[in-house]
Amino acid sequence: MSETRIGKVRANRTRSVRVRLSEAEFAALTTFAEEAALPTSEVLRRLAREAGGFGPTFEGEVARRLKTTVVQLRKAGVNLNQIARALNSGRAPGYEQLRGGVERLARLVVQHERDLDELRARARVRSRRLVGADV
């Protein structure tokens, strides 16, 4: 997870950016950060992530749902490993049962990938719209 932040797992942050702001811009940024109960660096990082197409930072119910999805995908991975071990040892479940399970897993993974791609795309469009707006 070197590029993302989910929950309390953080990326290795080795790069920094220096930005000059007017007094009014700085006041607006610090007020916004205080209202969000976040440090200004986290506000800027989240905005940069969104504008860069990494998608939004998830909190609250969305973060919990995303964590649940990650747990489900890990369990599916464990099941795939068990299937591979069974096949490699000569024990094989019925073909139709195995095929049905793999097809369900493939649909699940594709749907989750689409959902995440959609979140990232919407965040990027929103950021471009906001950055391109006259302020």
A tleap script that builds the chain and sets N, CA, C and O, in Angstrom:
source leaprc.protein.ff14SB
mol = sequence {
  NMET SER GLU THR ARG ILE GLY LYS VAL ARG
  ALA ASN ARG THR ARG SER VAL ARG VAL ARG
  LEU SER GLU ALA GLU PHE ALA ALA LEU THR
  THR PHE ALA GLU GLU ALA ALA LEU PRO THR
  SER GLU VAL LEU ARG ARG LEU ALA ARG GLU
  ALA GLY GLY PHE GLY PRO THR PHE GLU GLY
  GLU VAL ALA ARG ARG LEU LYS THR THR VAL
  VAL GLN LEU ARG LYS ALA GLY VAL ASN LEU
  ASN GLN ILE ALA ARG ALA LEU ASN SER GLY
  ARG ALA PRO GLY TYR GLU GLN LEU ARG GLY
  GLY VAL GLU ARG LEU ALA ARG LEU VAL VAL
  GLN HIE GLU ARG ASP LEU ASP GLU LEU ARG
  ALA ARG ALA ARG VAL ARG SER ARG ARG LEU
  VAL GLY ALA ASP CVAL
}
set mol.1.N position { 0.815 -1.194 0.000 }
set mol.1.CA position { 0.000 0.000 0.000 }
set mol.1.C position { 0.855 1.252 0.000 }
set mol.1.O position { 0.650 2.138 0.829 }
set mol.2.N position { 1.784 1.337 -0.890 }
set mol.2.CA position { 2.682 2.476 -0.867 }
set mol.2.C position { 2.053 3.734 -1.450 }
set mol.2.O position { 2.547 4.830 -1.187 }
set mol.3.N position { 1.003 3.622 -2.214 }
set mol.3.CA position { 0.410 4.792 -2.853 }
set mol.3.C position { -0.908 5.242 -2.241 }
set mol.3.O position { -1.415 6.304 -2.599 }
set mol.4.N position { -1.471 4.466 -1.335 }
set mol.4.CA position { -2.797 4.801 -0.839 }
set mol.4.C position { -2.832 4.886 0.668 }
set mol.4.O position { -1.887 4.506 1.359 }
set mol.5.N position { -3.947 5.395 1.161 }
set mol.5.CA position { -4.174 5.454 2.602 }
set mol.5.C position { -5.576 4.935 2.866 }
set mol.5.O position { -6.557 5.515 2.400 }
set mol.6.N position { -5.670 3.859 3.603 }
set mol.6.CA position { -6.956 3.326 4.023 }
set mol.6.C position { -6.856 3.153 5.527 }
set mol.6.O position { -5.972 2.455 6.026 }
set mol.7.N position { -7.759 3.787 6.238 }
set mol.7.CA position { -7.696 3.704 7.687 }
set mol.7.C position { -6.438 4.380 8.207 }
set mol.7.O position { -6.190 5.551 7.916 }
set mol.8.N position { -5.653 3.651 8.969 }
set mol.8.CA position { -4.460 4.233 9.569 }
set mol.8.C position { -3.184 3.816 8.856 }
set mol.8.O position { -2.092 4.157 9.309 }
set mol.9.N position { -3.296 3.085 7.753 }
set mol.9.CA position { -2.119 2.702 6.982 }
set mol.9.C position { -1.753 3.874 6.082 }
set mol.9.O position { -2.580 4.333 5.293 }
set mol.10.N position { -0.526 4.361 6.194 }
set mol.10.CA position { -0.124 5.545 5.435 }
set mol.10.C position { 0.982 5.235 4.449 }
set mol.10.O position { 1.810 4.349 4.663 }
set mol.11.N position { 0.971 5.981 3.375 }
set mol.11.CA position { 1.999 5.838 2.359 }
set mol.11.C position { 3.312 6.422 2.853 }
set mol.11.O position { 3.320 7.272 3.743 }
set mol.12.N position { 4.404 5.976 2.289 }
set mol.12.CA position { 5.709 6.530 2.590 }
set mol.12.C position { 5.813 7.873 1.879 }
set mol.12.O position { 5.903 7.929 0.653 }
set mol.13.N position { 5.801 8.929 2.636 }
set mol.13.CA position { 5.792 10.283 2.072 }
set mol.13.C position { 7.201 10.852 2.111 }
set mol.13.O position { 7.706 11.225 3.170 }
set mol.14.N position { 7.826 10.911 0.945 }
set mol.14.CA position { 9.201 11.397 0.877 }
set mol.14.C position { 9.335 12.702 0.110 }
set mol.14.O position { 10.407 13.308 0.114 }
set mol.15.N position { 8.286 13.140 -0.538 }
set mol.15.CA position { 8.345 14.344 -1.358 }
set mol.15.C position { 7.576 15.468 -0.686 }
set mol.15.O position { 6.587 15.231 0.007 }
set mol.16.N position { 8.039 16.692 -0.896 }
set mol.16.CA position { 7.324 17.835 -0.334 }
set mol.16.C position { 7.169 18.902 -1.410 }
set mol.16.O position { 7.905 18.931 -2.396 }
set mol.17.N position { 6.191 19.776 -1.192 }
set mol.17.CA position { 5.882 20.851 -2.122 }
set mol.17.C position { 5.775 22.139 -1.325 }
set mol.17.O position { 5.197 22.165 -0.238 }
set mol.18.N position { 6.332 23.195 -1.869 }
set mol.18.CA position { 6.216 24.495 -1.217 }
set mol.18.C position { 5.258 25.345 -2.049 }
set mol.18.O position { 5.396 25.447 -3.268 }
set mol.19.N position { 4.295 25.948 -1.375 }
set mol.19.CA position { 3.273 26.735 -2.062 }
set mol.19.C position { 3.191 28.104 -1.413 }
set mol.19.O position { 3.203 28.223 -0.187 }
set mol.20.N position { 3.107 29.131 -2.236 }
set mol.20.CA position { 2.917 30.488 -1.713 }
set mol.20.C position { 1.445 30.853 -1.867 }
set mol.20.O position { 0.853 30.659 -2.928 }
set mol.21.N position { 0.864 31.385 -0.792 }
set mol.21.CA position { -0.538 31.775 -0.791 }
set mol.21.C position { -0.659 33.223 -0.359 }
set mol.21.O position { 0.173 33.738 0.386 }
set mol.22.N position { -1.707 33.867 -0.839 }
set mol.22.CA position { -2.002 35.212 -0.343 }
set mol.22.C position { -2.544 35.081 1.078 }
set mol.22.O position { -2.867 33.978 1.519 }
set mol.23.N position { -2.645 36.187 1.787 }
set mol.23.CA position { -3.212 36.159 3.143 }
set mol.23.C position { -4.633 35.607 3.120 }
set mol.23.O position { -5.011 34.808 3.976 }
set mol.24.N position { -5.417 36.040 2.130 }
set mol.24.CA position { -6.811 35.581 2.036 }
set mol.24.C position { -6.865 34.082 1.737 }
set mol.24.O position { -7.682 33.369 2.320 }
set mol.25.N position { -6.006 33.593 0.836 }
set mol.25.CA position { -5.980 32.168 0.516 }
set mol.25.C position { -5.567 31.343 1.735 }
set mol.25.O position { -6.154 30.300 2.021 }
set mol.26.N position { -4.560 31.824 2.438 }
set mol.26.CA position { -4.082 31.116 3.624 }
set mol.26.C position { -5.169 31.082 4.701 }
set mol.26.O position { -5.388 30.051 5.337 }
set mol.27.N position { -5.843 32.204 4.897 }
set mol.27.CA position { -6.918 32.258 5.887 }
set mol.27.C position { -8.037 31.288 5.505 }
set mol.27.O position { -8.575 30.588 6.363 }
set mol.28.N position { -8.383 31.248 4.222 }
set mol.28.CA position { -9.437 30.338 3.767 }
set mol.28.C position { -9.015 28.885 3.975 }
set mol.28.O position { -9.815 28.059 4.415 }
set mol.29.N position { -7.766 28.579 3.660 }
set mol.29.CA position { -7.260 27.215 3.823 }
set mol.29.C position { -7.258 26.803 5.295 }
set mol.29.O position { -7.728 25.716 5.632 }
set mol.30.N position { -6.746 27.640 6.151 }
set mol.30.CA position { -6.678 27.279 7.575 }
set mol.30.C position { -8.073 27.188 8.190 }
set mol.30.O position { -8.318 26.331 9.039 }
set mol.31.N position { -8.978 28.051 7.778 }
set mol.31.CA position { -10.357 27.965 8.270 }
set mol.31.C position { -10.996 26.655 7.823 }
set mol.31.O position { -11.638 25.963 8.613 }
set mol.32.N position { -10.814 26.330 6.563 }
set mol.32.CA position { -11.353 25.080 6.023 }
set mol.32.C position { -10.780 23.888 6.785 }
set mol.32.O position { -11.518 22.980 7.165 }
set mol.33.N position { -9.468 23.889 7.007 }
set mol.33.CA position { -8.814 22.790 7.710 }
set mol.33.C position { -9.329 22.668 9.148 }
set mol.33.O position { -9.572 21.564 9.635 }
set mol.34.N position { -9.489 23.791 9.807 }
set mol.34.CA position { -9.991 23.766 11.183 }
set mol.34.C position { -11.411 23.208 11.226 }
set mol.34.O position { -11.742 22.412 12.105 }
set mol.35.N position { -12.253 23.628 10.273 }
set mol.35.CA position { -13.627 23.129 10.230 }
set mol.35.C position { -13.673 21.633 9.954 }
set mol.35.O position { -14.563 20.929 10.431 }
set mol.36.N position { -12.706 21.156 9.180 }
set mol.36.CA position { -12.641 19.729 8.869 }
set mol.36.C position { -11.890 18.944 9.945 }
set mol.36.O position { -11.811 17.717 9.883 }
set mol.37.N position { -11.338 19.657 10.930 }
set mol.37.CA position { -10.546 19.040 11.998 }
set mol.37.C position { -9.361 18.266 11.431 }
set mol.37.O position { -9.055 17.156 11.867 }
set mol.38.N position { -8.702 18.881 10.448 }
set mol.38.CA position { -7.541 18.283 9.803 }
set mol.38.C position { -6.404 19.291 9.737 }
set mol.38.O position { -6.649 20.496 9.693 }
set mol.39.N position { -5.172 18.814 9.729 }
set mol.39.CA position { -4.057 19.727 9.486 }
set mol.39.C position { -4.108 20.233 8.043 }
set mol.39.O position { -4.631 19.552 7.161 }
set mol.40.N position { -3.573 21.410 7.810 }
set mol.40.CA position { -3.597 21.956 6.440 }
set mol.40.C position { -2.868 21.039 5.469 }
set mol.40.O position { -3.277 20.920 4.314 }
set mol.41.N position { -1.798 20.388 5.913 }
set mol.41.CA position { -1.074 19.480 5.018 }
set mol.41.C position { -1.968 18.327 4.560 }
set mol.41.O position { -1.888 17.900 3.408 }
set mol.42.N position { -2.821 17.819 5.459 }
set mol.42.CA position { -3.728 16.723 5.079 }
set mol.42.C position { -4.791 17.218 4.109 }
set mol.42.O position { -5.159 16.499 3.180 }
set mol.43.N position { -5.291 18.438 4.309 }
set mol.43.CA position { -6.263 19.010 3.373 }
set mol.43.C position { -5.638 19.105 1.987 }
set mol.43.O position { -6.243 18.680 1.003 }
set mol.44.N position { -4.440 19.656 1.904 }
set mol.44.CA position { -3.765 19.799 0.604 }
set mol.44.C position { -3.447 18.435 -0.011 }
set mol.44.O position { -3.577 18.256 -1.222 }
set mol.45.N position { -3.033 17.479 0.812 }
set mol.45.CA position { -2.729 16.134 0.319 }
set mol.45.C position { -3.974 15.493 -0.275 }
set mol.45.O position { -3.917 14.892 -1.348 }
set mol.46.N position { -5.106 15.620 0.427 }
set mol.46.CA position { -6.347 15.023 -0.081 }
set mol.46.C position { -6.787 15.677 -1.384 }
set mol.46.O position { -7.240 14.997 -2.305 }
set mol.47.N position { -6.654 16.985 -1.458 }
set mol.47.CA position { -7.004 17.685 -2.698 }
set mol.47.C position { -6.087 17.247 -3.841 }
set mol.47.O position { -6.542 17.043 -4.966 }
set mol.48.N position { -4.800 17.106 -3.545 }
set mol.48.CA position { -3.848 16.671 -4.570 }
set mol.48.C position { -4.143 15.245 -5.022 }
set mol.48.O position { -4.068 14.944 -6.213 }
set mol.49.N position { -4.479 14.368 -4.080 }
set mol.49.CA position { -4.815 12.984 -4.440 }
set mol.49.C position { -6.031 12.946 -5.363 }
set mol.49.O position { -6.054 12.232 -6.365 }
set mol.50.N position { -7.030 13.729 -5.000 }
set mol.50.CA position { -8.256 13.756 -5.792 }
set mol.50.C position { -7.970 14.312 -7.182 }
set mol.50.O position { -8.408 13.743 -8.182 }
set mol.51.N position { -7.237 15.421 -7.247 }
set mol.51.CA position { -6.919 16.034 -8.539 }
set mol.51.C position { -6.020 15.133 -9.378 }
set mol.51.O position { -6.090 15.152 -10.607 }
set mol.52.N position { -5.178 14.347 -8.720 }
set mol.52.CA position { -4.262 13.465 -9.432 }
set mol.52.C position { -4.891 12.177 -9.913 }
set mol.52.O position { -4.230 11.371 -10.567 }
set mol.53.N position { -6.154 11.970 -9.600 }
set mol.53.CA position { -6.840 10.779 -10.074 }
set mol.53.C position { -6.709 9.579 -9.154 }
set mol.53.O position { -7.118 8.476 -9.519 }
set mol.54.N position { -6.144 9.773 -7.959 }
set mol.54.CA position { -6.059 8.678 -7.011 }
set mol.54.C position { -7.393 8.451 -6.322 }
set mol.54.O position { -7.590 7.438 -5.650 }
set mol.55.N position { -8.294 9.382 -6.488 }
set mol.55.CA position { -9.603 9.267 -5.864 }
set mol.55.C position { -9.615 9.925 -4.505 }
set mol.55.O position { -8.580 10.360 -4.000 }
set mol.56.N position { -10.780 9.994 -3.924 }
set mol.56.CA position { -10.922 10.670 -2.631 }
set mol.56.C position { -10.350 9.832 -1.493 }
set mol.56.O position { -10.122 8.631 -1.637 }
set mol.57.N position { -10.127 10.485 -0.369 }
set mol.57.CA position { -9.774 9.795 0.861 }
set mol.57.C position { -11.088 9.398 1.519 }
set mol.57.O position { -11.983 10.226 1.689 }
set mol.58.N position { -11.194 8.152 1.879 }
set mol.58.CA position { -12.449 7.645 2.405 }
set mol.58.C position { -12.489 7.741 3.915 }
set mol.58.O position { -11.511 7.436 4.598 }
set mol.59.N position { -13.648 8.174 4.435 }
set mol.59.CA position { -13.858 8.257 5.870 }
set mol.59.C position { -15.261 7.766 6.192 }
set mol.59.O position { -16.093 7.595 5.301 }
set mol.60.N position { -15.505 7.548 7.448 }
set mol.60.CA position { -16.852 7.204 7.896 }
set mol.60.C position { -17.372 5.918 7.302 }
set mol.60.O position { -16.651 4.926 7.200 }
set mol.61.N position { -18.644 5.946 6.908 }
set mol.61.CA position { -19.315 4.752 6.394 }
set mol.61.C position { -18.654 4.238 5.124 }
set mol.61.O position { -18.528 3.026 4.946 }
set mol.62.N position { -18.231 5.125 4.246 }
set mol.62.CA position { -17.586 4.691 2.997 }
set mol.62.C position { -16.300 3.939 3.310 }
set mol.62.O position { -16.024 2.908 2.697 }
set mol.63.N position { -15.504 4.441 4.259 }
set mol.63.CA position { -14.265 3.761 4.643 }
set mol.63.C position { -14.567 2.383 5.221 }
set mol.63.O position { -13.863 1.417 4.926 }
set mol.64.N position { -15.603 2.289 6.038 }
set mol.64.CA position { -15.979 0.995 6.612 }
set mol.64.C position { -16.414 0.020 5.514 }
set mol.64.O position { -16.054 -1.157 5.546 }
set mol.65.N position { -17.182 0.510 4.552 }
set mol.65.CA position { -17.614 -0.359 3.454 }
set mol.65.C position { -16.430 -0.802 2.607 }
set mol.65.O position { -16.369 -1.949 2.166 }
set mol.66.N position { -15.495 0.104 2.383 }
set mol.66.CA position { -14.312 -0.246 1.606 }
set mol.66.C position { -13.480 -1.294 2.344 }
set mol.66.O position { -12.977 -2.234 1.728 }
set mol.67.N position { -13.333 -1.136 3.655 }
set mol.67.CA position { -12.598 -2.132 4.441 }
set mol.67.C position { -13.286 -3.491 4.368 }
set mol.67.O position { -12.624 -4.524 4.264 }
set mol.68.N position { -14.621 -3.488 4.424 }
set mol.68.CA position { -15.369 -4.735 4.309 }
set mol.68.C position { -15.112 -5.391 2.958 }
set mol.68.O position { -14.960 -6.609 2.869 }
set mol.69.N position { -15.065 -4.582 1.916 }
set mol.69.CA position { -14.791 -5.100 0.576 }
set mol.69.C position { -13.400 -5.711 0.515 }
set mol.69.O position { -13.216 -6.783 -0.062 }
set mol.70.N position { -12.416 -5.035 1.107 }
set mol.70.CA position { -11.049 -5.556 1.125 }
set mol.70.C position { -11.006 -6.893 1.855 }
set mol.70.O position { -10.328 -7.818 1.408 }
set mol.71.N position { -11.718 -7.006 2.969 }
set mol.71.CA position { -11.765 -8.264 3.714 }
set mol.71.C position { -12.383 -9.363 2.842 }
set mol.71.O position { -11.884 -10.488 2.810 }
set mol.72.N position { -13.465 -9.033 2.139 }
set mol.72.CA position { -14.108 -10.012 1.260 }
set mol.72.C position { -13.159 -10.477 0.160 }
set mol.72.O position { -13.096 -11.665 -0.157 }
set mol.73.N position { -12.426 -9.536 -0.414 }
set mol.73.CA position { -11.491 -9.904 -1.475 }
set mol.73.C position { -10.345 -10.759 -0.934 }
set mol.73.O position { -9.884 -11.677 -1.613 }
set mol.74.N position { -9.887 -10.467 0.275 }
set mol.74.CA position { -8.840 -11.307 0.888 }
set mol.74.C position { -9.349 -12.724 1.108 }
set mol.74.O position { -8.639 -13.695 0.847 }
set mol.75.N position { -10.595 -12.839 1.596 }
set mol.75.CA position { -11.181 -14.166 1.798 }
set mol.75.C position { -11.283 -14.915 0.480 }
set mol.75.O position { -11.032 -16.119 0.418 }
set mol.76.N position { -11.653 -14.198 -0.569 }
set mol.76.CA position { -11.726 -14.823 -1.895 }
set mol.76.C position { -10.341 -15.299 -2.316 }
set mol.76.O position { -10.202 -16.374 -2.900 }
set mol.77.N position { -9.323 -14.505 -2.024 }
set mol.77.CA position { -7.952 -14.912 -2.343 }
set mol.77.C position { -7.544 -16.163 -1.586 }
set mol.77.O position { -6.886 -17.041 -2.144 }
set mol.78.N position { -7.930 -16.251 -0.317 }
set mol.78.CA position { -7.653 -17.452 0.481 }
set mol.78.C position { -8.343 -18.659 -0.153 }
set mol.78.O position { -7.758 -19.736 -0.265 }
set mol.79.N position { -9.595 -18.461 -0.566 }
set mol.79.CA position { -10.318 -19.558 -1.217 }
set mol.79.C position { -9.634 -19.989 -2.506 }
set mol.79.O position { -9.556 -21.182 -2.799 }
set mol.80.N position { -9.139 -19.032 -3.274 }
set mol.80.CA position { -8.426 -19.385 -4.504 }
set mol.80.C position { -7.165 -20.180 -4.192 }
set mol.80.O position { -6.848 -21.141 -4.892 }
set mol.81.N position { -6.445 -19.784 -3.145 }
set mol.81.CA position { -5.253 -20.545 -2.752 }
set mol.81.C position { -5.613 -21.970 -2.353 }
set mol.81.O position { -4.891 -22.913 -2.679 }
set mol.82.N position { -6.734 -22.126 -1.644 }
set mol.82.CA position { -7.171 -23.462 -1.247 }
set mol.82.C position { -7.532 -24.299 -2.469 }
set mol.82.O position { -7.217 -25.488 -2.534 }
set mol.83.N position { -8.189 -23.674 -3.429 }
set mol.83.CA position { -8.534 -24.376 -4.668 }
set mol.83.C position { -7.267 -24.806 -5.392 }
set mol.83.O position { -7.161 -25.942 -5.854 }
set mol.84.N position { -6.301 -23.888 -5.490 }
set mol.84.CA position { -5.042 -24.209 -6.181 }
set mol.84.C position { -4.324 -25.362 -5.483 }
set mol.84.O position { -3.812 -26.260 -6.152 }
set mol.85.N position { -4.279 -25.351 -4.145 }
set mol.85.CA position { -3.638 -26.450 -3.411 }
set mol.85.C position { -4.355 -27.768 -3.681 }
set mol.85.O position { -3.717 -28.800 -3.895 }
set mol.86.N position { -5.688 -27.726 -3.669 }
set mol.86.CA position { -6.455 -28.951 -3.922 }
set mol.86.C position { -6.178 -29.479 -5.322 }
set mol.86.O position { -5.990 -30.681 -5.510 }
set mol.87.N position { -6.153 -28.591 -6.299 }
set mol.87.CA position { -5.898 -29.020 -7.671 }
set mol.87.C position { -4.480 -29.567 -7.822 }
set mol.87.O position { -4.264 -30.574 -8.497 }
set mol.88.N position { -3.515 -28.893 -7.187 }
set mol.88.CA position { -2.121 -29.329 -7.291 }
set mol.88.C position { -1.875 -30.661 -6.576 }
set mol.88.O position { -0.941 -31.381 -6.932 }
set mol.89.N position { -2.690 -31.000 -5.583 }
set mol.89.CA position { -2.503 -32.256 -4.852 }
set mol.89.C position { -3.323 -33.389 -5.458 }
set mol.89.O position { -3.294 -34.516 -4.963 }
set mol.90.N position { -4.047 -33.090 -6.520 }
set mol.90.CA position { -4.828 -34.135 -7.171 }
set mol.90.C position { -6.270 -34.194 -6.711 }
set mol.90.O position { -7.083 -34.890 -7.319 }
set mol.91.N position { -6.603 -33.476 -5.646 }
set mol.91.CA position { -7.995 -33.435 -5.198 }
set mol.91.C position { -8.663 -32.320 -5.990 }
set mol.91.O position { -8.156 -31.199 -6.035 }
set mol.92.N position { -9.755 -32.610 -6.589 }
set mol.92.CA position { -10.423 -31.584 -7.386 }
set mol.92.C position { -11.916 -31.600 -7.120 }
set mol.92.O position { -12.555 -32.650 -7.176 }
set mol.93.N position { -12.473 -30.422 -6.827 }
set mol.93.CA position { -13.940 -30.356 -6.704 }
set mol.93.C position { -14.560 -30.558 -8.079 }
set mol.93.O position { -13.864 -30.528 -9.094 }
set mol.94.N position { -15.849 -30.760 -8.104 }
set mol.94.CA position { -16.533 -30.922 -9.374 }
set mol.94.C position { -16.320 -29.709 -10.262 }
set mol.94.O position { -16.269 -28.576 -9.783 }
set mol.95.N position { -16.198 -29.956 -11.560 }
set mol.95.CA position { -15.900 -28.885 -12.508 }
set mol.95.C position { -16.934 -27.774 -12.455 }
set mol.95.O position { -16.569 -26.599 -12.407 }
set mol.96.N position { -18.214 -28.116 -12.464 }
set mol.96.CA position { -19.265 -27.095 -12.465 }
set mol.96.C position { -19.221 -26.256 -11.192 }
set mol.96.O position { -19.396 -25.039 -11.246 }
set mol.97.N position { -18.990 -26.896 -10.050 }
set mol.97.CA position { -18.893 -26.170 -8.784 }
set mol.97.C position { -17.696 -25.219 -8.815 }
set mol.97.O position { -17.815 -24.060 -8.418 }
set mol.98.N position { -16.559 -25.696 -9.279 }
set mol.98.CA position { -15.361 -24.875 -9.365 }
set mol.98.C position { -15.557 -23.729 -10.348 }
set mol.98.O position { -15.207 -22.586 -10.052 }
set mol.99.N position { -16.105 -24.026 -11.497 }
set mol.99.CA position { -16.331 -23.002 -12.521 }
set mol.99.C position { -17.278 -21.916 -12.014 }
set mol.99.O position { -17.027 -20.727 -12.212 }
set mol.100.N position { -18.366 -22.327 -11.361 }
set mol.100.CA position { -19.327 -21.360 -10.832 }
set mol.100.C position { -18.705 -20.442 -9.798 }
set mol.100.O position { -18.960 -19.238 -9.802 }
set mol.101.N position { -17.894 -20.996 -8.917 }
set mol.101.CA position { -17.235 -20.187 -7.895 }
set mol.101.C position { -16.250 -19.197 -8.491 }
set mol.101.O position { -16.202 -18.038 -8.080 }
set mol.102.N position { -15.473 -19.647 -9.449 }
set mol.102.CA position { -14.495 -18.763 -10.092 }
set mol.102.C position { -15.211 -17.662 -10.883 }
set mol.102.O position { -14.761 -16.517 -10.887 }
set mol.103.N position { -16.300 -17.990 -11.541 }
set mol.103.CA position { -17.055 -16.971 -12.282 }
set mol.103.C position { -17.641 -15.928 -11.339 }
set mol.103.O position { -17.603 -14.735 -11.643 }
set mol.104.N position { -18.183 -16.357 -10.197 }
set mol.104.CA position { -18.711 -15.399 -9.211 }
set mol.104.C position { -17.600 -14.502 -8.687 }
set mol.104.O position { -17.793 -13.296 -8.534 }
set mol.105.N position { -16.456 -15.075 -8.416 }
set mol.105.CA position { -15.320 -14.295 -7.937 }
set mol.105.C position { -14.877 -13.285 -8.997 }
set mol.105.O position { -14.609 -12.127 -8.676 }
set mol.106.N position { -14.801 -13.709 -10.231 }
set mol.106.CA position { -14.388 -12.803 -11.304 }
set mol.106.C position { -15.360 -11.634 -11.434 }
set mol.106.O position { -14.934 -10.491 -11.603 }
set mol.107.N position { -16.655 -11.908 -11.357 }
set mol.107.CA position { -17.648 -10.828 -11.428 }
set mol.107.C position { -17.488 -9.863 -10.265 }
set mol.107.O position { -17.578 -8.649 -10.447 }
set mol.108.N position { -17.252 -10.395 -9.071 }
set mol.108.CA position { -17.062 -9.564 -7.884 }
set mol.108.C position { -15.848 -8.651 -8.038 }
set mol.108.O position { -15.933 -7.454 -7.763 }
set mol.109.N position { -14.745 -9.198 -8.467 }
set mol.109.CA position { -13.523 -8.408 -8.639 }
set mol.109.C position { -13.719 -7.344 -9.712 }
set mol.109.O position { -13.307 -6.199 -9.524 }
set mol.110.N position { -14.330 -7.695 -10.814 }
set mol.110.CA position { -14.563 -6.724 -11.893 }
set mol.110.C position { -15.472 -5.604 -11.409 }
set mol.110.O position { -15.223 -4.439 -11.716 }
set mol.111.N position { -16.518 -5.930 -10.663 }
set mol.111.CA position { -17.428 -4.900 -10.160 }
set mol.111.C position { -16.716 -3.965 -9.195 }
set mol.111.O position { -16.906 -2.750 -9.259 }
set mol.112.N position { -15.905 -4.510 -8.305 }
set mol.112.CA position { -15.160 -3.659 -7.371 }
set mol.112.C position { -14.171 -2.770 -8.117 }
set mol.112.O position { -13.994 -1.604 -7.764 }
set mol.113.N position { -13.543 -3.303 -9.122 }
set mol.113.CA position { -12.607 -2.504 -9.922 }
set mol.113.C position { -13.350 -1.366 -10.628 }
set mol.113.O position { -12.865 -0.235 -10.660 }
set mol.114.N position { -14.512 -1.659 -11.186 }
set mol.114.CA position { -15.316 -0.618 -11.835 }
set mol.114.C position { -15.739 0.460 -10.842 }
set mol.114.O position { -15.671 1.653 -11.139 }
set mol.115.N position { -16.177 0.027 -9.658 }
set mol.115.CA position { -16.598 0.985 -8.634 }
set mol.115.C position { -15.460 1.922 -8.255 }
set mol.115.O position { -15.658 3.133 -8.158 }
set mol.116.N position { -14.274 1.371 -8.041 }
set mol.116.CA position { -13.129 2.206 -7.683 }
set mol.116.C position { -12.719 3.122 -8.838 }
set mol.116.O position { -12.390 4.288 -8.621 }
set mol.117.N position { -12.738 2.596 -10.062 }
set mol.117.CA position { -12.425 3.429 -11.230 }
set mol.117.C position { -13.408 4.588 -11.346 }
set mol.117.O position { -13.017 5.709 -11.669 }
set mol.118.N position { -14.683 4.316 -11.082 }
set mol.118.CA position { -15.703 5.365 -11.152 }
set mol.118.C position { -15.464 6.429 -10.082 }
set mol.118.O position { -15.579 7.623 -10.361 }
set mol.119.N position { -15.134 6.010 -8.867 }
set mol.119.CA position { -14.832 6.970 -7.801 }
set mol.119.C position { -13.648 7.858 -8.183 }
set mol.119.O position { -13.692 9.075 -7.999 }
set mol.120.N position { -12.595 7.246 -8.713 }
set mol.120.CA position { -11.416 8.024 -9.112 }
set mol.120.C position { -11.751 8.970 -10.247 }
set mol.120.O position { -11.324 10.124 -10.231 }
set mol.121.N position { -12.501 8.510 -11.224 }
set mol.121.CA position { -12.850 9.356 -12.373 }
set mol.121.C position { -13.715 10.535 -11.945 }
set mol.121.O position { -13.483 11.663 -12.379 }
set mol.122.N position { -14.713 10.282 -11.095 }
set mol.122.CA position { -15.562 11.384 -10.633 }
set mol.122.C position { -14.754 12.401 -9.841 }
set mol.122.O position { -14.966 13.606 -9.976 }
set mol.123.N position { -13.833 11.924 -9.020 }
set mol.123.CA position { -13.003 12.837 -8.230 }
set mol.123.C position { -12.136 13.695 -9.143 }
set mol.123.O position { -11.977 14.892 -8.908 }
set mol.124.N position { -11.583 13.091 -10.173 }
set mol.124.CA position { -10.718 13.841 -11.093 }
set mol.124.C position { -11.527 14.884 -11.877 }
set mol.124.O position { -11.077 16.018 -12.038 }
set mol.125.N position { -12.706 14.511 -12.361 }
set mol.125.CA position { -13.559 15.456 -13.091 }
set mol.125.C position { -13.945 16.614 -12.181 }
set mol.125.O position { -13.889 17.775 -12.587 }
set mol.126.N position { -14.328 16.303 -10.977 }
set mol.126.CA position { -14.702 17.341 -10.014 }
set mol.126.C position { -13.525 18.280 -9.768 }
set mol.126.O position { -13.693 19.500 -9.763 }
set mol.127.N position { -12.358 17.727 -9.567 }
set mol.127.CA position { -11.178 18.552 -9.312 }
set mol.127.C position { -10.851 19.437 -10.506 }
set mol.127.O position { -10.542 20.617 -10.338 }
set mol.128.N position { -10.916 18.883 -11.696 }
set mol.128.CA position { -10.631 19.684 -12.901 }
set mol.128.C position { -11.649 20.821 -13.038 }
set mol.128.O position { -11.295 21.945 -13.396 }
set mol.129.N position { -12.906 20.514 -12.749 }
set mol.129.CA position { -13.939 21.540 -12.828 }
set mol.129.C position { -13.659 22.650 -11.822 }
set mol.129.O position { -13.751 23.830 -12.159 }
set mol.130.N position { -13.325 22.284 -10.609 }
set mol.130.CA position { -13.064 23.284 -9.579 }
set mol.130.C position { -11.796 24.095 -9.854 }
set mol.130.O position { -11.777 25.309 -9.650 }
set mol.131.N position { -10.758 23.435 -10.309 }
set mol.131.CA position { -9.515 24.135 -10.595 }
set mol.131.C position { -9.682 25.051 -11.802 }
set mol.131.O position { -9.073 26.119 -11.861 }
set mol.132.N position { -10.495 24.643 -12.750 }
set mol.132.CA position { -10.704 25.447 -13.958 }
set mol.132.C position { -11.678 26.591 -13.758 }
set mol.132.O position { -11.795 27.463 -14.619 }
set mol.133.N position { -12.377 26.599 -12.639 }
set mol.133.CA position { -13.387 27.634 -12.396 }
set mol.133.C position { -12.724 28.948 -12.040 }
set mol.133.O position { -11.641 28.970 -11.455 }
set mol.134.N position { -13.366 30.028 -12.391 }
set mol.134.CA position { -12.885 31.349 -11.994 }
set mol.134.C position { -13.144 31.528 -10.508 }
set mol.134.O position { -14.266 31.366 -10.029 }
set mol.135.N position { -12.088 31.864 -9.795 }
set mol.135.CA position { -12.243 32.107 -8.359 }
set mol.135.C position { -11.698 33.478 -8.005 }
set mol.135.O position { -11.735 33.875 -6.840 }
savepdb mol mol.pdb
quit
